[in-house]
Amino acid sequence: MKVIDKSYDVIHLSGMSFFGRHGSLSIERKIGNHYQANIKIYTNTQRAAQTDTIKKTVDYRDIFNIVQGIIEKQSFTLLETIAERIAEKILAAYNIYAVEVAVRKYHPPLSGIVDFVEVIIYRKKE
């Protein structure tokens, strides 16, 4: 389990749902599937709160658009790749400490009943 520095604040976008065409099987990429993403951004929100200015924080509308663009407009074989691309783009766009990205794929093509598979990654600025 990852230990997070509690001196950072968290902006959490939870339950973002999208339709995408990803997977290791060509049929998965052809018919598509439902995906969900959860993002935690570790940053300092004090200046934003003191000034009540969106320019001093992470605009979660931008985060939603980043995630949507990657899941809906691109195609990858692995959930790991989707999560990594999201993390890279968020880290490059904002002055933040770290980001945690969880990507879920609903009803994966397995021989039994599974609600979803999920990949969770944590990346911080170098």
N, C-alpha and C positions, 0 to 999 in steps of 0.2 A: 504494500500500500504506500502511495506517495505521500510524503509529509510536506505540507505547504507552509511557506513562511506566512504567518498570520499578520504580518505588518502590511500585507497587501489586501486591497479590497477585491471583491469579485463581482463582475457583471456576468450574469448567467442568462443565456437564451436557451429555453427548454422546449422541446417538442416541436421543433420546426419540421414540417412534413413536406416531402417532395416526391415527384415521380421521376425516375431516372432509368437509364439503360446501361447497367453495369453487370459484370459477372464473367466467370471463366468459361461459361457455355455460350455459344452463339445464340441459342434460343433466348437466354436471359437478356442479352443485349437487344434482341429483336422485339420481344414483347414488353420488356421493361418490368419495373417493380416499384413498390412503395418503400421510401427511405425516410428515416427520421434522423435529425442531427441535434445534438445538445452541445453548446459551447460555453465554456467558462473562461473569462478573461481576467487575468490577475494584473491589477494595476493600482494606481493611487487615484481615488476619486475626490480627494479633499479639495483641490483647487476648483474643480467643477462645482462642487457643492457650495463652496464659499462664494463663487461668482455667479452661480446659477446660469452658466454658459455652456451650451452643448459643444462648443469648439474646444473646451478644456477637458473633454472626456471622449470615450469611444461611442460613436453614434451607432446604436444597435441596428438601425435601418441599413447601414452600410454592411454590417456583419451578416445580416440576413441576405442581402444581395450577393455577397461573396459566396456564401454557402449555396444559395440557389443556383448561381451561375455554374458552379463546379458540379453539383449533382444533376441539374437538369440539362445543361448544355454540353457537357463533356461525357466521355465514356471511358471507364477503366475496368480492368480485370478484377482488382482487389479493393476491398473496403479500406485496407491499410493505405493504399494510394490516395483514395478520396480524402481520408482524414489528414494525411500528410500535406496534400495540396492546400486544403483549407487552412491548416496551421501555418504553413509557409506564407500564404497570402495575408493572413491577419497579422502575423508578426512583422511582415514587411510594411504594412500599411499604418501601423500604430506604434507609438512609444509606450509599450507595455512590458511587463516583466515576463509573463508567460501566458500560454493558452492551453486549455484542455479541450480536446475534440472527441466527441463520441458519435459514431455513425452506425445506425442500425439498418439492417436489411430485413424486411418482413417476408415471411414464408419462403425461406431459401429452398432451393431444389435438393432436398434430402429425402432419404427413404423412410422417414418418420415424421411425426408432427413436431414442429418447432415454431414457436411464435416469431422469433427473430434471432439473428446473429448480430453481434455488436463488436466493434473495435473501438478502443479508447486509447488515445495517445496524449501525452503531456510534453510540450515543447517550450523551452524558454530561450530568451535572447542570449546570444553568445556574448 
